[in-house]
Amino acid sequence: MIDFWHRLSRRERVLVALTALILVLFVFKYAIISPFVSRRTWVKIQLETQPQLLAKNLRYVDQKAAMLAGLDSARAQIQAQEPKFLSGDTPSVSASDLQETVQAMAAREGTQVITTRVLNPEPAGSFSKVGIQLEIGGQIHQIVNLIKGIESAPKLLMIDEINVRSLFRPIGFPQPPGIPQAPAQNLRVSLMVSGYARPNASAPAKAEVSAGASSPNAQ
């Protein structure tokens, strides 16, 4: 190595020295300076953000009592609304309850329930939204009273969709042969009525208990 250095000219020695110096500076920068600067920046950011995060957590701790009180209030409101939910441990039983309720209201208003179809239940948190679709015929005031009765029913019922088709035949319009005379201003209405039901969570637990009780006998 020494012989190689002595064989180099003055200019070549300067170039080699500069190259070595640049290489040392490059290694020093990326192996020592850059990690140090990155670490220092990270520590600075942590020192700035940690007090803010601590203050935010302290605000949450201070609001714990209010949040628990709000949670208890929400639970009490849900419990107070439970009598308005549809009865039944399964969506099919709840849909049957909804059908009976709406059909009884329709009969009370003098309307005619032509068809009824149960819709697929939709999950709504810890509840199930159960719906039915009905086609009803009746007079205008009967349909209006039925809609008012559904919206003000003791159970929590909602009308999601309503389509009205009039069978009114203007005076002087010829009656087609073979078709019976339709009452004046008769309406054909399609309603989508839904309510909420709370699934029975104890049914799976009972099934598990019964299965566990029967397992020793199986052995």
WOPERA-V228684 format. One record per residue. RES is the residue in three letters. SS is DSSP state (A for helix, B for strand, O for the rest). PHI is phi in degrees with one decimal (999 if undefined). BURIAL is 1 if it has 24 or more other ideal C-beta (glycine too) atoms within 12 Angstrom, else 0. Layout:
BEGIN
RES/SS/PHI/BURIAL, RES/SS/PHI/BURIAL
END
This chain:
BEGIN
MET/O/999/0, ILE/A/-69.3/0, ASP/A/-62.4/0, PHE/A/-63.2/0, TRP/A/-68.9/0, HIS/A/-71.4/0, ARG/A/-74.1/0, LEU/O/-76.3/0, SER/O/-78.3/0, ARG/A/-60.8/0, ARG/A/-65.3/0, GLU/A/-67.1/0, ARG/A/-64.2/0, VAL/A/-63.6/0, LEU/A/-64.2/0, VAL/A/-65.9/0, ALA/A/-64.7/0, LEU/A/-63.2/0, THR/A/-62.0/0, ALA/A/-65.0/0, LEU/A/-64.4/0, ILE/A/-62.8/0, LEU/A/-65.1/0, VAL/A/-65.3/0, LEU/A/-63.3/0, PHE/A/-64.1/0, VAL/A/-65.1/0, PHE/A/-63.2/0, LYS/A/-68.3/0, TYR/A/-85.9/0, ALA/A/-98.3/0, ILE/A/-123.9/0, ILE/A/-67.1/0, SER/A/-61.9/0, PRO/A/-59.6/0, PHE/A/-65.7/0, VAL/A/-65.8/0, SER/A/-62.5/0, ARG/A/-63.0/0, ARG/A/-65.4/0, THR/A/-64.0/0, TRP/A/-63.0/0, VAL/A/-63.7/0, LYS/A/-64.5/0, ILE/A/-65.0/0, GLN/A/-63.5/0, LEU/A/-64.9/0, GLU/A/-81.6/0, THR/A/-88.9/0, GLN/A/-61.7/0, PRO/A/-60.8/0, GLN/A/-65.5/0, LEU/A/-65.1/0, LEU/A/-64.2/0, ALA/A/-62.9/0, LYS/A/-63.9/0, ASN/A/-65.0/0, LEU/A/-65.6/0, ARG/A/-65.2/0, TYR/A/-63.7/0, VAL/A/-63.9/0, ASP/A/-65.4/0, GLN/O/-90.1/0, LYS/A/-60.2/0, ALA/A/-63.3/0, ALA/A/-66.4/0, MET/A/-66.8/0, LEU/A/-65.2/0, ALA/A/-64.5/0, GLY/A/-64.9/0, LEU/A/-64.9/0, ASP/A/-63.6/0, SER/A/-65.1/0, ALA/A/-64.5/0, ARG/A/-63.8/0, ALA/A/-65.6/0, GLN/A/-65.6/0, ILE/A/-64.4/0, GLN/A/-65.5/0, ALA/A/-69.8/0, GLN/A/-87.5/0, GLU/A/-58.8/0, PRO/A/-61.6/0, LYS/A/-87.4/0, PHE/O/-78.1/1, LEU/O/-71.8/1, SER/O/-83.8/1, GLY/O/120.4/1, ASP/O/-84.1/0, THR/O/-127.3/0, PRO/A/-59.1/1, SER/A/-67.7/0, VAL/A/-68.0/0, SER/A/-65.3/1, ALA/A/-64.9/1, SER/A/-64.1/0, ASP/A/-62.6/1, LEU/A/-65.2/1, GLN/A/-60.4/1, GLU/A/-62.1/0, THR/A/-64.6/1, VAL/A/-69.7/1, GLN/A/-64.8/1, ALA/A/-64.7/0, MET/A/-66.7/1, ALA/A/-64.7/1, ALA/A/-66.5/0, ARG/A/-66.7/0, GLU/O/-87.4/1, GLY/O/83.8/0, THR/O/-87.8/1, GLN/B/-111.7/1, VAL/B/-85.1/1, ILE/B/-86.7/0, THR/B/-138.0/0, THR/B/-139.9/1, ARG/B/-137.7/0, VAL/B/-85.3/1, LEU/O/-91.9/1, ASN/O/-67.5/0, PRO/O/-67.3/1, GLU/B/-118.6/0, PRO/B/-69.3/0, ALA/B/-137.7/0, GLY/O/70.7/0, SER/O/-87.3/0, PHE/B/-115.5/1, SER/B/-124.7/1, LYS/B/-92.7/1, VAL/B/-106.7/1, GLY/B/-134.9/1, ILE/B/-134.8/1, GLN/B/-119.2/1, LEU/B/-123.3/1, GLU/B/-114.7/1, ILE/B/-125.7/1, GLY/B/-118.0/1, GLY/B/174.3/1, GLN/B/-79.8/1, ILE/A/-60.0/0, HIS/A/-66.4/0, GLN/A/-68.7/1, ILE/A/-64.5/1, VAL/A/-62.3/0, ASN/A/-65.4/0, LEU/A/-65.3/1, ILE/A/-62.7/1, LYS/A/-62.1/0, GLY/A/-65.4/1, ILE/A/-65.5/1, GLU/A/-71.4/0, SER/O/-109.8/0, ALA/O/-69.0/1, PRO/O/-59.5/0, LYS/O/-84.1/1, LEU/O/-81.0/1, LEU/B/-113.1/1, MET/B/-134.9/1, ILE/B/-100.3/1, ASP/B/-81.4/0, GLU/B/-154.1/0, ILE/B/-142.1/1, ASN/B/-126.3/0, VAL/B/-115.8/0, ARG/B/-128.0/0, SER/B/-89.7/0, LEU/O/-104.2/0, PHE/O/-69.5/0, ARG/O/-110.9/0, PRO/O/-58.1/0, ILE/O/-65.4/0, GLY/O/92.1/0, PHE/O/-77.9/0, PRO/O/-64.1/0, GLN/O/-80.6/0, PRO/O/-61.2/0, PRO/O/-67.2/0, GLY/O/84.6/0, ILE/O/-109.7/0, PRO/O/-65.3/0, GLN/O/-66.1/0, ALA/O/-85.5/0, PRO/O/-60.7/0, ALA/O/-63.1/0, GLN/O/55.9/0, ASN/B/-81.0/1, LEU/B/-119.4/1, ARG/B/-118.2/1, VAL/B/-120.7/1, SER/B/-107.4/1, LEU/B/-118.7/1, MET/B/-114.1/1, VAL/B/-111.0/1, SER/B/-137.1/1, GLY/B/-145.5/1, TYR/B/-114.7/1, ALA/B/-135.1/1, ARG/O/-101.2/1, PRO/O/-61.2/1, ASN/O/-77.7/0, ALA/O/-78.9/0, SER/A/-81.8/0, ALA/A/-63.8/0, PRO/A/-61.2/0, ALA/A/-64.5/0, LYS/A/-63.2/0, ALA/A/-63.2/0, GLU/A/-66.2/0, VAL/A/-64.9/0, SER/A/-64.5/0, ALA/A/-65.7/0, GLY/A/-67.7/0, ALA/A/-71.4/0, SER/A/-83.5/0, SER/A/-65.1/0, PRO/A/-65.3/0, ASN/A/-64.7/0, ALA/A/-64.7/0, GLN/O/-72.9/0
END
